[in-house]
């Protein structure tokens, strides 16, 4: 079972985790990304490419399912204005055993960072700035082959 | 054939619009050639596309490199490297 959601609403972790507790899943791993208040960031604005974003997230989820034989994968990403401390991204993977769930979860978040068309803009007291991509993100995604 | 251009993040801000419909002349065959042609449209386009290393693109919602052919493309997006997650 694959679930992909791009939404402006806050991420309901309890509901999302419950949705991957499917039959046959002995191990469930999850990752939550939250907005940091680095350098006085008061708001993080997330822009995306509607249509391509959902398709890209679905490809990441399907890739993880096929590679690790997952019972369920959920990827949720927020867009719009997000405050420090709020969740921006959620990934959960369900497998028969823990190792597949843990590895697949790491794969999803690493690949999402390079494959899904999102752009972050930080709002600070000095003004707003677009976040630059980090070379390390591409390297980590490439490590998965 | 008309192509719907989409711009995101600072590329959208510098170009001054999020989308525009274009009809490139015959002879514009690759994504790189299209960006060269677009850069001649206005000073804003030229500014946005000045540093190609900072640009990424998608043809019909799939990432594409500058040498990718644009024949048959309906929608082409130009944007900075992605920063989600």
Backbone of each chain as ProteinMPNN parsed JSONL, in Angstrom:
{"seq_chain_A": "XXXXXXXXXXXXXXXXXXXXXXXXXXXXXXXXXXXXXXXXXXXXXXXXXXXXXXXXXXXXXXXXXXXXXXXXXXXXXXXXXXXXXXXXXXXXXXXXXXXXXXXXXXXXXXXXXXXXXXXXXXXXXXXXXXXXXXXXXXXXXXXXX", "coords_chain_A": {"N_chain_A": [[0.849, -1.186, 0.0], [0.619, 2.115, -0.944], [0.973, 5.451, 0.014], [0.817, 8.809, -0.765], [1.136, 12.177, -0.032], [0.734, 15.615, -0.519], [0.433, 18.526, 1.114], [-1.025, 21.466, 2.656], [-1.803, 21.343, 5.236], [-1.144, 20.608, 8.765], [0.902, 17.748, 9.707], [-0.484, 14.728, 10.68], [0.773, 12.665, 12.766], [0.102, 10.381, 14.298], [-2.136, 9.328, 12.984], [-1.038, 8.842, 10.464], [0.966, 6.961, 11.041], [-0.598, 4.866, 11.999], [-1.806, 4.114, 9.654], [0.075, 2.653, 8.268], [0.353, 0.38, 9.712], [-0.143, -2.365, 8.781], [-1.466, -5.636, 7.866], [0.903, -8.235, 8.177], [3.098, -6.639, 8.505], [5.819, -6.583, 10.383], [7.724, -4.871, 11.246], [8.031, -1.411, 11.623], [9.25, 1.594, 10.399], [9.996, 5.063, 10.842], [10.364, 8.499, 9.787], [10.693, 11.856, 10.744], [10.821, 15.114, 9.619], [11.593, 18.327, 10.816], [11.022, 21.884, 11.019], [13.746, 23.964, 11.592], [14.813, 26.658, 13.773], [16.991, 28.034, 12.802], [19.369, 30.7, 12.472], [17.56, 32.778, 13.014], [15.231, 32.187, 11.59], [11.891, 32.723, 10.905], [9.719, 31.803, 9.534], [9.215, 29.105, 7.28], [8.87, 28.8, 3.884], [7.329, 26.714, 1.579], [7.539, 25.9, -1.73], [6.244, 24.158, -4.591], [6.043, 21.881, -7.421], [3.185, 21.327, -8.676], [1.666, 18.23, -9.404], [4.008, 17.14, -10.799], [5.401, 16.846, -8.426], [3.868, 15.053, -6.808], [3.952, 12.805, -8.453], [6.694, 12.287, -8.453], [7.172, 11.697, -5.749], [5.649, 9.414, -5.532], [7.044, 7.698, -7.233], [9.42, 7.427, -5.752], [8.417, 6.126, -3.473], [7.397, 3.77, -4.629], [9.735, 2.697, -5.639], [11.091, 2.077, -3.28], [9.336, 0.221, -2.154], [9.458, -1.865, -4.041], [12.16, -2.56, -3.935], [12.673, -3.329, -1.277], [10.584, -4.961, -0.676], [8.271, -3.984, 0.638], [5.417, -3.778, 2.866], [3.905, -1.545, 3.192], [4.105, 1.944, 2.391], [4.366, 5.303, 3.312], [4.452, 8.666, 2.37], [4.52, 11.95, 3.346], [4.387, 15.356, 2.642], [4.671, 18.701, 3.591], [3.473, 21.846, 2.253], [3.568, 25.396, 1.536], [3.327, 27.917, 4.124], [5.333, 27.287, 6.931], [6.011, 26.852, 10.36], [8.818, 27.254, 12.685], [9.656, 24.292, 14.436], [7.45, 22.939, 13.596], [6.284, 20.054, 11.747], [7.689, 19.104, 8.649], [8.113, 17.076, 6.85], [7.211, 13.626, 6.48], [7.92, 10.232, 6.693], [7.057, 6.846, 6.445], [7.676, 3.382, 6.71], [6.772, 0.032, 6.199], [7.568, -3.277, 6.915], [8.296, -6.847, 6.777], [10.398, -7.432, 8.515], [12.681, -5.576, 10.706], [15.059, -4.515, 9.524], [14.686, -4.115, 6.76], [12.629, -2.244, 6.847], [13.864, -0.068, 8.162], [16.067, 0.561, 6.455], [14.718, 1.14, 4.07], [13.248, 3.349, 4.818], [15.243, 5.28, 5.249], [16.242, 5.406, 2.66], [14.013, 6.501, 1.291], [13.808, 9.145, 2.355], [16.282, 10.197, 1.674], [16.251, 10.043, -1.15], [14.003, 11.535, -1.764], [14.883, 14.099, -1.246], [16.411, 14.824, -3.46], [14.912, 14.138, -5.676], [12.319, 15.144, -5.702], [10.369, 17.936, -6.66], [10.59, 20.428, -4.757], [10.918, 23.651, -3.187], [12.603, 25.589, -0.802], [12.04, 28.538, 1.071], [13.401, 30.816, 3.214], [12.176, 32.879, 5.755], [13.37, 35.634, 7.428], [14.336, 38.033, 10.013], [15.909, 39.803, 8.562], [14.972, 39.647, 6.041], [13.78, 37.697, 3.199], [15.022, 34.594, 1.875], [16.002, 32.286, -0.683], [16.626, 28.886, -0.13], [19.723, 27.275, -0.657], [20.626, 24.404, -2.559], [22.224, 21.488, -1.205], [25.342, 19.938, -1.731], [25.914, 17.567, -0.469], [23.465, 16.291, -0.204], [22.837, 15.298, -2.751], [24.894, 13.473, -3.002], [24.303, 11.622, -0.979], [21.873, 10.623, -1.892], [22.747, 9.44, -4.231], [24.292, 7.385, -3.239], [22.568, 5.294, -2.829], [22.288, 4.107, -5.227]], "CA_chain_A": [[0.0, 0.0, 0.0], [1.408, 3.344, -1.05], [0.219, 6.681, 0.249], [1.608, 10.014, -0.986], [0.293, 13.349, 0.214], [1.358, 16.938, -0.485], [-0.683, 19.303, 1.666], [-0.687, 22.628, 3.485], [-2.242, 21.088, 6.612], [-0.173, 19.929, 9.622], [0.975, 16.295, 9.531], [-1.039, 13.979, 11.811], [1.68, 11.523, 12.843], [-0.586, 9.191, 14.818], [-2.982, 8.77, 11.923], [-0.183, 8.339, 9.382], [1.607, 5.72, 11.498], [-1.624, 3.827, 12.07], [-2.155, 3.685, 8.293], [1.059, 1.684, 7.76], [0.325, -0.824, 10.549], [-0.968, -3.277, 7.989], [-1.207, -7.069, 8.068], [2.18, -8.72, 7.658], [4.177, -5.704, 8.821], [6.372, -6.83, 11.708], [8.58, -3.748, 11.604], [7.662, -0.132, 11.006], [10.205, 2.665, 10.656], [9.479, 6.361, 10.4], [11.24, 9.67, 9.863], [9.992, 13.141, 10.766], [11.655, 16.296, 9.464], [10.948, 19.511, 11.404], [11.628, 23.17, 10.678], [14.613, 24.528, 12.636], [14.787, 28.119, 13.854], [18.367, 28.491, 12.548], [19.61, 32.053, 11.937], [16.395, 33.645, 13.159], [14.151, 31.879, 10.639], [10.583, 32.815, 11.555], [8.802, 30.987, 8.74], [9.773, 28.444, 6.109], [7.837, 28.697, 2.847], [7.602, 25.604, 0.664], [6.906, 25.939, -3.053], [6.458, 22.896, -5.282], [5.579, 21.782, -8.805], [2.02, 20.435, -8.552], [1.623, 17.191, -10.439], [5.315, 16.464, -10.835], [5.784, 16.501, -7.058], [3.178, 13.83, -6.38], [4.467, 11.694, -9.258], [8.06, 12.001, -8.001], [7.081, 11.026, -4.442], [5.118, 8.069, -5.777], [8.158, 6.89, -7.774], [10.316, 7.11, -4.622], [7.738, 5.124, -2.635], [7.334, 2.509, -5.377], [11.098, 2.177, -5.699], [11.383, 1.478, -1.964], [8.49, -0.973, -2.003], [9.95, -2.942, -4.894], [13.518, -2.964, -3.543], [12.694, -3.972, 0.044], [9.397, -5.786, -0.492], [7.515, -3.39, 1.742], [3.972, -3.97, 2.944], [3.289, -0.218, 3.085], [4.966, 3.134, 2.419], [3.652, 6.579, 3.313], [5.273, 9.88, 2.333], [3.707, 13.166, 3.444], [5.226, 16.558, 2.629], [3.879, 19.943, 3.663], [3.815, 22.995, 1.421], [3.04, 26.648, 2.076], [4.074, 28.516, 5.234], [5.52, 26.347, 8.035], [6.705, 27.542, 11.451], [9.827, 26.453, 13.382], [9.097, 23.286, 15.33], [6.42, 22.157, 12.908], [6.773, 18.982, 10.87], [7.649, 19.437, 7.218], [8.051, 15.851, 6.057], [7.007, 12.384, 7.232], [8.061, 8.993, 5.912], [6.914, 5.61, 7.226], [7.819, 2.18, 5.898], [6.371, -1.175, 6.919], [8.128, -4.485, 6.304], [8.196, -8.031, 7.645], [11.43, -7.312, 9.552], [13.096, -4.198, 10.959], [16.152, -3.995, 8.693], [14.11, -3.611, 5.507], [11.86, -1.026, 7.141], [14.794, 1.021, 8.489], [16.813, 0.944, 5.252], [13.791, 1.736, 3.103], [12.887, 4.681, 5.321], [16.389, 6.158, 4.952], [16.25, 5.568, 1.196], [12.935, 7.421, 0.878], [14.072, 10.547, 2.679], [17.445, 10.623, 0.878], [15.859, 10.218, -2.55], [13.041, 12.642, -1.818], [15.6, 15.387, -1.225], [16.951, 15.168, -4.782], [14.019, 13.751, -6.775], [11.003, 15.792, -5.659], [10.527, 19.369, -6.909], [10.205, 21.384, -3.705], [11.909, 24.708, -2.952], [12.414, 26.237, 0.505], [12.377, 29.955, 1.196], [13.454, 31.154, 4.635], [11.832, 34.254, 6.116], [14.121, 36.03, 8.622], [14.174, 39.473, 10.268], [16.634, 40.574, 7.539], [14.328, 39.459, 4.745], [13.575, 36.296, 2.802], [16.04, 34.066, 0.951], [15.814, 30.911, -1.143], [17.636, 27.967, 0.399], [20.559, 26.651, -1.692], [20.76, 22.943, -2.463], [23.505, 21.057, -0.635], [25.977, 18.875, -2.521], [25.845, 16.323, 0.303], [22.179, 15.628, -0.434], [22.945, 14.532, -4.0], [25.801, 12.353, -2.749], [23.6, 10.613, -0.182], [20.881, 9.964, -2.759], [23.486, 8.61, -5.197], [24.817, 6.216, -2.532], [21.612, 4.189, -2.883], [22.369, 3.504, -6.559]], "C_chain_A": [[0.887, 1.24, 0.0], [0.504, 4.542, -0.836], [1.184, 7.856, 0.102], [0.689, 11.208, -0.815], [1.154, 14.608, 0.247], [0.261, 17.89, -0.039], [-0.185, 20.456, 2.527], [-1.0, 22.368, 4.96], [-1.131, 20.421, 7.428], [-0.251, 18.414, 9.456], [0.501, 15.603, 10.813], [-0.259, 12.661, 11.926], [0.961, 10.257, 13.309], [-1.42, 8.519, 13.734], [-2.136, 8.166, 10.81], [0.505, 7.029, 9.789], [0.598, 4.576, 11.532], [-1.916, 3.262, 10.679], [-1.144, 2.701, 7.717], [1.136, 0.43, 8.641], [-0.613, -1.854, 9.904], [-0.618, -4.734, 8.318], [0.141, -7.46, 7.468], [3.357, -7.822, 7.98], [4.653, -5.953, 10.253], [7.252, -5.696, 12.19], [8.151, -2.498, 10.875], [8.694, 0.908, 11.404], [9.606, 3.976, 10.176], [10.531, 7.433, 10.564], [10.358, 10.909, 9.857], [11.028, 14.238, 10.583], [10.899, 17.498, 9.998], [11.708, 20.772, 11.001], [12.461, 23.656, 11.861], [14.517, 26.056, 12.617], [16.193, 28.679, 13.662], [18.379, 29.931, 12.047], [18.356, 32.925, 11.969], [15.284, 33.389, 12.173], [12.81, 31.893, 11.381], [9.529, 31.98, 10.83], [9.587, 30.336, 7.598], [8.637, 28.299, 5.103], [8.244, 27.631, 1.842], [6.811, 25.763, -0.627], [7.13, 24.574, -3.703], [5.847, 22.955, -6.675], [4.407, 20.809, -8.803], [1.953, 19.447, -9.712], [2.932, 16.429, -10.483], [5.717, 16.03, -9.426], [5.168, 15.181, -6.621], [3.71, 12.616, -7.146], [5.865, 11.292, -8.793], [8.036, 11.258, -6.663], [6.58, 9.591, -4.616], [6.213, 7.154, -6.336], [9.137, 6.495, -6.67], [9.705, 5.989, -3.785], [7.693, 3.774, -3.328], [8.714, 1.864, -5.472], [11.475, 1.479, -4.397], [10.586, 0.193, -1.767], [9.067, -2.147, -2.789], [11.31, -3.473, -4.413], [13.54, -3.743, -2.228], [11.46, -4.825, 0.308], [8.487, -5.293, 0.619], [6.028, -3.728, 1.679], [3.245, -2.632, 2.79], [4.365, 0.863, 3.113], [4.065, 4.359, 2.44], [4.673, 7.718, 3.275], [4.329, 11.081, 2.353], [4.652, 14.362, 3.473], [4.329, 17.785, 2.69], [4.368, 20.962, 2.659], [3.162, 24.234, 2.029], [3.909, 27.133, 3.223], [4.118, 27.559, 6.422], [6.38, 27.029, 9.097], [7.775, 26.643, 12.075], [9.166, 25.511, 14.391], [8.025, 22.449, 14.687], [7.065, 21.104, 12.011], [6.632, 19.4, 9.415], [7.513, 18.181, 6.375], [7.919, 14.642, 6.976], [7.136, 11.212, 6.275], [7.833, 7.819, 6.849], [6.964, 4.428, 6.27], [7.494, 0.971, 6.761], [6.875, -2.401, 6.173], [7.943, -5.651, 7.257], [9.165, -7.89, 8.818], [11.992, -5.891, 9.606], [14.109, -3.658, 9.958], [15.611, -3.407, 7.389], [13.363, -2.303, 5.756], [12.795, 0.161, 7.378], [15.549, 1.495, 7.247], [15.903, 1.659, 4.249], [13.389, 3.151, 3.529], [13.999, 5.681, 5.009], [16.472, 6.434, 3.454], [15.219, 6.615, 0.772], [13.288, 8.87, 1.168], [15.277, 11.059, 1.894], [17.053, 10.905, -0.565], [14.904, 11.392, -2.72], [13.763, 13.982, -1.946], [16.122, 15.785, -2.598], [15.947, 14.958, -5.908], [12.697, 14.51, -6.807], [11.158, 17.31, -5.773], [9.866, 20.266, -5.864], [11.305, 22.433, -3.601], [11.564, 25.414, -1.648], [12.843, 27.702, 0.44], [12.298, 30.31, 2.679], [13.094, 32.623, 4.837], [12.537, 34.565, 7.435], [13.892, 37.519, 8.858], [14.872, 40.328, 9.208], [15.987, 40.461, 6.162], [14.208, 37.991, 4.43], [14.663, 35.871, 1.83], [15.703, 32.637, 0.583], [16.951, 30.057, -0.622], [18.393, 27.339, -0.769], [20.608, 25.142, -1.474], [22.148, 22.603, -1.927], [24.052, 19.869, -1.417], [25.866, 17.532, -1.799], [24.55, 15.568, 0.079], [22.226, 14.754, -1.692], [23.83, 13.313, -3.785], [25.092, 11.253, -1.974], [22.55, 9.873, -1.024], [21.576, 9.008, -3.724], [24.011, 7.337, -4.546], [23.871, 5.008, -2.624], [21.602, 3.505, -4.247], [21.108, 3.708, -7.366]], "O_chain_A": [[1.782, 1.388, 0.832], [-0.577, 4.643, -1.416], [2.228, 7.902, 0.753], [-0.402, 11.25, -1.381], [2.167, 14.666, 0.944], [-0.74, 18.049, -0.737], [0.927, 20.424, 3.056], [-0.518, 23.088, 5.834], [-0.271, 19.746, 6.863], [-1.297, 17.86, 9.118], [1.024, 15.864, 11.897], [-0.59, 11.673, 11.271], [1.193, 9.178, 12.765], [-1.408, 7.296, 13.59], [-2.468, 7.109, 10.274], [0.613, 6.104, 8.985], [0.911, 3.452, 11.139], [-2.234, 2.081, 10.536], [-1.465, 1.981, 6.772], [1.904, -0.485, 8.343], [-1.695, -2.159, 10.406], [0.392, -5.016, 8.962], [0.469, -7.044, 6.356], [4.504, -8.205, 7.751], [3.978, -5.584, 11.213], [7.503, -5.561, 13.387], [7.934, -2.513, 9.663], [8.984, 1.091, 12.586], [8.815, 4.007, 9.233], [11.46, 7.307, 11.361], [9.408, 11.012, 9.08], [12.013, 14.286, 11.32], [9.722, 17.688, 9.692], [12.896, 20.719, 10.682], [11.965, 23.753, 12.984], [14.189, 26.664, 11.598], [16.554, 29.68, 14.281], [17.501, 30.334, 11.284], [18.121, 33.717, 11.056], [14.465, 34.275, 11.93], [12.622, 31.167, 12.358], [8.568, 31.511, 11.439], [10.497, 30.937, 7.028], [7.58, 27.751, 5.416], [9.359, 27.642, 1.321], [5.58, 25.762, -0.623], [8.114, 23.903, -3.392], [5.219, 23.943, -7.056], [4.606, 19.6, -8.915], [2.166, 19.816, -10.867], [2.969, 15.224, -10.235], [6.307, 14.964, -9.25], [5.864, 14.296, -6.124], [3.897, 11.542, -6.575], [6.189, 10.105, -8.74], [8.788, 10.304, -6.466], [7.035, 8.675, -3.931], [6.304, 5.984, -5.963], [9.629, 5.367, -6.648], [10.383, 5.025, -3.431], [7.923, 2.743, -2.695], [8.847, 0.642, -5.396], [12.101, 0.419, -4.41], [11.112, -0.802, -1.268], [9.156, -3.267, -2.287], [11.576, -4.673, -4.474], [14.312, -4.688, -2.069], [11.305, -5.359, 1.406], [7.995, -6.074, 1.434], [5.459, -3.935, 0.606], [2.11, -2.588, 2.316], [5.396, 0.718, 3.77], [3.107, 4.443, 1.671], [5.633, 7.732, 4.047], [3.456, 11.215, 1.496], [5.612, 14.378, 4.244], [3.357, 17.899, 1.943], [5.533, 20.949, 2.261], [2.316, 24.135, 2.918], [5.092, 26.802, 3.293], [3.081, 27.073, 6.874], [7.358, 27.703, 8.774], [7.668, 25.418, 12.012], [8.237, 25.894, 15.102], [7.713, 21.361, 15.171], [8.21, 21.235, 11.581], [5.62, 19.964, 9.0], [6.881, 18.199, 5.318], [8.438, 14.629, 8.093], [6.545, 11.2, 5.195], [8.377, 7.807, 7.954], [6.387, 4.455, 5.183], [7.898, 0.901, 7.922], [6.651, -2.554, 4.972], [7.497, -5.48, 8.392], [8.818, -8.183, 9.962], [11.808, -5.103, 8.679], [14.045, -2.49, 9.577], [16.031, -2.329, 6.967], [13.459, -1.367, 4.963], [12.561, 1.257, 6.868], [15.659, 2.699, 7.011], [16.29, 2.666, 3.656], [13.215, 4.036, 2.691], [13.73, 6.795, 4.56], [16.741, 7.56, 3.035], [15.525, 7.51, -0.017], [13.09, 9.736, 0.316], [15.302, 12.221, 1.489], [17.482, 11.906, -1.139], [14.987, 12.145, -3.691], [13.314, 14.88, -2.659], [16.262, 16.976, -2.875], [16.104, 15.532, -6.986], [12.02, 14.519, -7.835], [11.975, 17.906, -5.072], [8.764, 20.781, -6.05], [12.471, 22.157, -3.886], [10.416, 25.788, -1.406], [13.86, 28.049, -0.159], [11.261, 30.128, 3.317], [13.641, 33.502, 4.172], [12.342, 33.871, 8.432], [13.319, 38.199, 8.006], [14.466, 41.467, 8.979], [16.423, 41.121, 5.218], [14.49, 37.136, 5.269], [15.167, 36.684, 1.055], [15.194, 31.869, 1.4], [18.112, 30.465, -0.669], [17.786, 26.919, -1.755], [20.628, 24.669, -0.338], [23.115, 23.327, -2.16], [23.328, 18.922, -1.724], [25.741, 16.487, -2.437], [24.527, 14.34, 0.162], [21.728, 13.628, -1.702], [23.552, 12.239, -4.32], [25.263, 10.073, -2.281], [22.365, 8.664, -0.888], [21.078, 7.917, -4.005], [24.162, 6.316, -5.218], [24.3, 3.859, -2.515], [20.987, 2.452, -4.413], [21.027, 3.257, -8.509]]}, "seq_chain_B": "XXXXXXXXXXXXXXXXXXXXXXXXXXXXXXXXXXXXXXXXXXXXXXXXXXXXXXXXXXXXXXXXXXXXXXXXXXXXXXXXXXXXX", "coords_chain_B": {"N_chain_B": [[5.231, 24.41, -32.487], [3.147, 25.149, -29.731], [4.392, 25.685, -26.442], [3.988, 25.236, -22.979], [5.532, 27.153, -20.645], [6.923, 26.856, -17.417], [7.906, 28.4, -14.382], [9.781, 28.262, -11.388], [10.308, 29.099, -7.881], [13.185, 31.151, -7.223], [13.702, 31.55, -9.903], [11.216, 31.986, -11.058], [10.622, 34.404, -9.766], [12.619, 36.124, -10.789], [12.273, 35.994, -13.582], [9.724, 37.019, -13.632], [7.239, 36.007, -13.953], [5.114, 33.139, -13.427], [4.368, 31.432, -15.396], [4.232, 31.013, -18.946], [3.177, 31.062, -22.346], [4.784, 29.789, -25.139], [6.161, 29.884, -28.47], [8.444, 28.492, -29.958], [10.772, 28.988, -32.709], [11.359, 26.867, -35.598], [14.228, 24.783, -35.521], [15.075, 25.248, -32.99], [15.984, 22.893, -31.016], [16.833, 21.578, -28.721], [16.739, 21.499, -25.095], [18.693, 23.191, -24.024], [19.139, 24.948, -26.168], [16.644, 26.098, -26.305], [16.575, 27.527, -23.906], [18.586, 29.386, -24.421], [17.3, 30.793, -26.463], [15.059, 31.759, -25.075], [16.337, 33.457, -23.294], [16.87, 35.671, -24.792], [14.523, 36.992, -24.907], [13.833, 38.956, -22.998], [15.234, 41.345, -20.661], [14.8, 40.416, -18.111], [14.421, 37.647, -18.463], [16.989, 37.081, -19.416], [18.528, 37.671, -17.165], [17.566, 35.745, -15.347], [18.41, 33.407, -16.53], [21.123, 33.556, -16.647], [23.203, 32.159, -15.325], [23.774, 29.059, -16.021], [24.53, 26.87, -14.552], [23.14, 27.022, -12.229], [20.627, 26.265, -12.783], [17.891, 23.976, -13.186], [15.802, 21.634, -14.955], [12.654, 20.44, -16.262], [11.033, 18.312, -18.564], [7.821, 17.889, -19.599], [7.259, 17.127, -16.958], [9.344, 15.451, -16.165], [12.667, 15.249, -15.022], [15.206, 16.846, -16.924], [18.119, 17.128, -19.031], [20.366, 19.701, -20.421], [20.912, 18.883, -23.058], [18.698, 17.511, -23.85], [16.141, 16.592, -26.173], [13.476, 18.709, -27.344], [11.344, 18.164, -28.892], [7.926, 17.685, -29.384], [7.311, 18.31, -26.78], [5.063, 19.366, -24.26], [4.962, 20.76, -21.892], [7.325, 22.632, -20.201], [9.5, 23.089, -17.547], [11.475, 25.36, -15.665], [13.832, 25.761, -13.122], [15.423, 26.262, -9.839], [18.005, 24.087, -8.344], [16.527, 21.452, -6.432], [15.123, 21.652, -3.077], [13.758, 20.186, -1.075], [12.316, 18.237, 1.666]], "CA_chain_B": [[4.148, 23.991, -31.6], [3.174, 25.94, -28.503], [4.861, 25.009, -25.228], [3.701, 25.95, -21.743], [6.721, 27.263, -19.803], [6.666, 27.083, -16.0], [9.1, 28.809, -13.631], [9.57, 28.104, -9.944], [11.231, 29.662, -6.88], [13.741, 32.451, -7.639], [13.612, 31.696, -11.368], [9.911, 32.627, -11.265], [10.696, 35.803, -9.319], [13.484, 36.921, -11.664], [11.604, 36.103, -14.89], [8.603, 37.927, -13.418], [5.971, 35.284, -14.128], [5.21, 31.712, -13.143], [4.106, 30.631, -16.59], [4.005, 31.732, -20.206], [3.033, 30.193, -23.502], [5.769, 30.213, -26.135], [6.117, 29.16, -29.74], [9.81, 28.656, -30.482], [10.911, 28.726, -34.145], [12.017, 25.618, -35.996], [15.666, 24.931, -35.332], [15.313, 25.152, -31.538], [15.731, 21.455, -30.876], [17.173, 21.037, -27.396], [16.421, 22.329, -23.934], [19.708, 24.245, -23.926], [18.879, 25.935, -27.232], [15.42, 26.806, -25.92], [16.914, 28.49, -22.85], [19.286, 30.476, -25.125], [16.277, 31.572, -27.181], [14.262, 32.467, -24.068], [17.158, 34.502, -22.67], [16.823, 36.844, -25.665], [13.178, 37.593, -24.905], [13.784, 40.173, -22.176], [16.334, 41.453, -19.697], [14.455, 39.567, -16.965], [14.769, 36.273, -18.846], [18.448, 36.983, -19.494], [19.026, 37.616, -15.776], [17.195, 34.473, -14.722], [19.106, 32.278, -17.156], [22.521, 33.945, -16.844], [24.116, 31.127, -14.82], [23.104, 27.777, -16.311], [24.862, 25.894, -13.509], [22.177, 27.165, -11.136], [19.298, 25.919, -13.288], [17.482, 22.609, -13.484], [14.618, 21.71, -15.808], [11.86, 19.227, -16.482], [10.204, 18.28, -19.76], [6.614, 17.117, -19.285], [7.319, 16.69, -15.558], [10.481, 14.582, -15.881], [13.92, 15.999, -15.053], [15.848, 16.761, -18.236], [19.398, 17.828, -19.124], [20.361, 20.698, -21.503], [20.952, 18.298, -24.407], [17.466, 16.756, -24.102], [15.327, 17.136, -27.269], [12.195, 19.252, -26.892], [10.302, 17.831, -29.872], [6.727, 17.094, -28.812], [7.096, 18.711, -25.379], [3.895, 20.217, -24.003], [5.192, 21.593, -20.706], [8.735, 22.643, -19.795], [9.685, 23.888, -16.332], [12.86, 25.737, -15.338], [13.814, 26.035, -11.676], [16.71, 26.012, -9.18], [18.113, 22.76, -7.731], [15.435, 21.291, -5.469], [15.553, 21.745, -1.676], [12.698, 19.698, -0.182], [12.66, 17.3, 2.729]], "C_chain_B": [[4.266, 24.726, -30.269], [3.602, 25.078, -27.32], [4.484, 25.881, -24.035], [4.979, 25.956, -20.897], [6.278, 27.526, -18.362], [7.976, 27.454, -15.31], [8.795, 28.716, -12.141], [10.672, 28.792, -9.136], [11.856, 30.961, -7.416], [13.738, 32.624, -9.158], [12.3, 32.395, -11.726], [9.982, 34.115, -10.902], [11.499, 36.658, -10.299], [12.864, 37.069, -13.058], [10.414, 37.062, -14.784], [7.252, 37.297, -13.664], [6.192, 33.805, -13.828], [4.978, 30.841, -14.35], [3.936, 31.545, -17.801], [3.933, 30.708, -21.329], [3.984, 30.695, -24.582], [5.621, 29.365, -27.392], [7.48, 29.298, -30.406], [9.891, 28.307, -31.96], [11.539, 27.361, -34.396], [13.523, 25.828, -35.865], [16.051, 24.94, -33.862], [14.975, 23.714, -31.161], [16.025, 20.875, -29.507], [16.765, 22.018, -26.303], [17.41, 23.489, -23.812], [19.483, 25.343, -24.952], [17.636, 26.749, -26.912], [15.728, 27.872, -24.866], [17.689, 29.666, -23.455], [18.268, 31.4, -25.801], [15.427, 32.394, -26.207], [15.034, 33.648, -23.48], [17.15, 35.785, -23.496], [15.478, 37.565, -25.628], [13.099, 38.883, -24.118], [14.986, 40.189, -21.25], [16.073, 40.555, -18.494], [14.786, 38.104, -17.268], [16.287, 36.101, -18.853], [19.055, 36.88, -18.094], [18.784, 36.245, -15.167], [18.045, 33.319, -15.247], [20.598, 32.53, -17.336], [23.487, 32.833, -16.437], [23.451, 29.762, -14.947], [23.389, 26.722, -15.246], [23.838, 25.91, -12.376], [20.772, 26.739, -11.56], [19.109, 24.412, -13.437], [16.19, 22.724, -14.306], [13.903, 20.374, -15.863], [11.074, 19.39, -17.764], [9.036, 17.347, -19.477], [6.76, 16.378, -17.953], [8.345, 15.594, -15.283], [11.759, 15.406, -15.983], [14.623, 15.77, -16.391], [17.13, 17.585, -18.233], [19.383, 18.771, -20.334], [20.36, 20.09, -22.901], [19.681, 17.503, -24.752], [16.68, 17.393, -25.251], [13.976, 17.637, -26.741], [11.055, 18.937, -27.865], [9.12, 17.168, -29.167], [6.437, 17.509, -27.384], [5.87, 19.616, -25.267], [4.163, 21.205, -22.88], [6.665, 21.487, -20.316], [8.877, 23.579, -18.6], [11.167, 24.154, -16.113], [12.86, 26.241, -13.9], [15.2, 25.832, -11.078], [16.794, 24.554, -8.728], [17.117, 22.638, -6.572], [15.965, 21.237, -4.035], [14.459, 21.274, -0.722], [13.239, 18.82, 0.928], [12.933, 17.968, 4.057]], "O_chain_B": [[5.366, 24.9, -29.746], [3.229, 23.909, -27.21], [4.638, 27.102, -24.069], [5.457, 24.901, -20.481], [5.37, 28.321, -18.12], [9.028, 26.891, -15.616], [7.697, 29.046, -11.695], [11.781, 29.031, -9.615], [11.152, 31.786, -7.998], [13.77, 33.755, -9.642], [12.269, 33.278, -12.582], [9.474, 34.97, -11.627], [11.109, 37.784, -10.606], [12.922, 38.146, -13.65], [10.127, 37.818, -15.713], [6.227, 37.974, -13.593], [7.302, 33.287, -13.956], [5.333, 29.663, -14.356], [3.544, 32.705, -17.673], [4.543, 29.641, -21.268], [3.992, 31.883, -24.905], [5.036, 28.281, -27.373], [7.658, 30.118, -31.308], [9.167, 27.429, -32.427], [12.169, 26.779, -33.513], [14.023, 26.933, -36.078], [17.201, 24.677, -33.514], [13.804, 23.367, -31.005], [15.528, 19.803, -29.164], [16.487, 23.191, -26.555], [17.02, 24.622, -23.533], [19.62, 26.527, -24.646], [17.574, 27.942, -27.207], [15.203, 28.984, -24.927], [17.483, 30.812, -23.056], [18.367, 32.624, -25.718], [15.113, 33.556, -26.464], [14.462, 34.702, -23.204], [17.396, 36.867, -22.963], [15.314, 38.62, -26.241], [12.388, 39.809, -24.509], [15.668, 39.179, -21.076], [17.007, 39.994, -17.92], [15.361, 37.407, -16.433], [16.808, 35.102, -18.357], [19.98, 36.1, -17.865], [19.673, 35.656, -14.552], [18.36, 32.379, -14.517], [21.267, 31.815, -18.082], [24.478, 32.591, -17.124], [22.666, 29.359, -14.09], [22.602, 25.796, -15.053], [23.689, 24.925, -11.653], [19.83, 26.844, -10.774], [20.041, 23.679, -13.768], [15.565, 23.783, -14.344], [14.47, 19.326, -15.553], [10.516, 20.454, -18.034], [9.225, 16.173, -19.158], [6.441, 15.196, -17.83], [8.238, 14.883, -14.284], [11.922, 16.179, -16.926], [14.638, 14.659, -16.92], [17.234, 18.596, -17.538], [18.499, 18.666, -21.184], [19.861, 20.712, -23.84], [19.599, 16.896, -25.819], [16.562, 18.617, -25.302], [13.409, 17.061, -25.813], [9.929, 19.397, -27.674], [9.3, 16.197, -28.433], [5.42, 17.104, -26.822], [5.672, 20.518, -26.081], [3.669, 22.332, -22.895], [7.187, 20.389, -20.124], [8.426, 24.723, -18.641], [12.008, 23.285, -16.345], [12.009, 27.039, -13.506], [16.075, 25.28, -11.745], [15.783, 23.851, -8.722], [16.894, 23.593, -5.829], [17.103, 20.83, -3.8], [14.247, 21.886, 0.325], [14.449, 18.678, 1.107], [13.235, 17.29, 5.039]]}, "name": "protein", "num_of_chains": 2, "seq": "XXXXXXXXXXXXXXXXXXXXXXXXXXXXXXXXXXXXXXXXXXXXXXXXXXXXXXXXXXXXXXXXXXXXXXXXXXXXXXXXXXXXXXXXXXXXXXXXXXXXXXXXXXXXXXXXXXXXXXXXXXXXXXXXXXXXXXXXXXXXXXXXXXXXXXXXXXXXXXXXXXXXXXXXXXXXXXXXXXXXXXXXXXXXXXXXXXXXXXXXXXXXXXXXXXXXXXXXXXXXXXXXXXXXXX"}
